C-alpha cells in the first residue's frame, strides 16, 4: 500500500464512515469515485438521515428524502453497498463511542482501509467529529489504516475569509496524498442531493478553490508507515 504520493493507495476494499447523507458526495465524492475507478470495492456507512438540516424545504419528511438522495448518489460514485443508520442528526456526540463502533466494526469486515473526514471533522460539526472518532477507534481495534479527507490551509483560509466559515486546514507537510479526481462524476453525485446542493455557495466555492485535486492524510497509518 502506498504511504504517500500523487496516487491513491491500492486496496481491494474500502469502507467510508460518514455522519450525514451528502458527506459521501460533497466531501468524499471525488476520492470515492477515484477509488471505485481503480477497482476498489467501495462501501459507505452513514450514521444519520440528515433530518435536522435547515436546507431543502420539502413537503416530505427530509430524512426520507435524503435517504433516497444517498442511494442515488452512491450509484453514481460506484459504491457497491450503502448502509444508512437512524441515529439522530446533530446528536452523534451524545452516543457512546462503543455503541457507534458496533455497526462500523460489522461493516468493516473484509475492508483493507477506512476513509473518514479529517480530525476536527473539516467543518467542526460535532457529528463529523464523532464519525471520525468512531472510524479511528474501529481502525485501532481491527488493525486497519484510516485515511482522512483533508483540506489544505490555502483553501480553508480563503473560504473562512470570504464566507465566514470555520474550516480546519492542513499545512502541506501534514498532507500525505494530493490526487487528481473526476469532478464531473462528483458533481453528478452532488446533483443527486438536490435538497442540499441547490443553495450551497460554500460547497461550490470549495470545489472551485480545490480545482481537480483532493488531499488526504493518514489518521491511522499502515504498520509499515508507523515504523519509519
Secondary structure as UniProt FT lines:
FT   STRAND          13..18
FT   TURN            21..22
FT   HELIX           23..27
FT   HELIX           29..37
FT   TURN            38..39
FT   STRAND          41..48
FT   TURN            51..52
FT   HELIX           62..77
FT   STRAND          81..87
FT   TURN            89..90
FT   HELIX           92..94
FT   HELIX           97..107
FT   TURN            108..110
FT   STRAND          113..117
FT   TURN            119..123
FT   HELIX           126..142
FT   STRAND          145..150
FT   HELIX           153..163
FT   HELIX           172..174
FT   STRAND          177..180
FT   HELIX           183..192
FT   HELIX           194..197
FT   TURN            198..199
FT   HELIX           201..210
FT   TURN            211..212
FT   STRAND          213..220
FT   HELIX           223..226
//
